[in-house]
Amino acid sequence: MMTVLKIQNVGKGLGLQLPQDVVERLHLGAGDSICLEKMAHGSYRLVTKDDELAEQMTQIEDYMHEEDA
């Protein structure tokens, strides 16, 4: 699924307005932070801090299991 986001002027910068269904799926609220992660081949993805933390924990656990082997 792809959602098109329109870039808008916000103060002296630019911003994106997220559709309500995206906000609900990501469990976002005013003041929350999301990360724009660069992926292979020049693509990007949005991740919530919870997603980022969970991914880091998985990487740490995988590394720890490799050390035990």
C-alpha positions, 0 to 999 in steps of 0.5 A, spaced: 500 500 500 502 506 498 500 513 501 501 520 497 503 525 502 503 532 500 509 537 502 506 544 505 509 550 507 510 550 515 513 556 518 520 557 514 520 550 513 516 544 509 512 539 513 508 533 511 500 532 513 499 525 515 492 522 513 488 520 519 488 512 518 496 513 518 496 516 524 492 511 527 496 505 525 502 508 527 499 510 534 501 517 533 499 523 537 501 531 537 508 531 540 510 524 538 517 523 534 518 519 528 524 517 524 525 517 517 530 511 515 534 511 509 534 504 506 538 500 500 537 503 493 535 510 496 529 509 498 526 511 505 521 508 511 518 512 516 518 508 523 516 510 530 521 510 536 518 504 538 519 500 532 526 503 532 527 501 539 524 494 538 529 493 532 535 495 536 533 490 541 532 484 536 539 486 533 542 486 540 539 479 542 541 476 536 549 479 537 548 476 544 546 469 541 552 469 536 556 470 542 553 464 546 554 459 540 
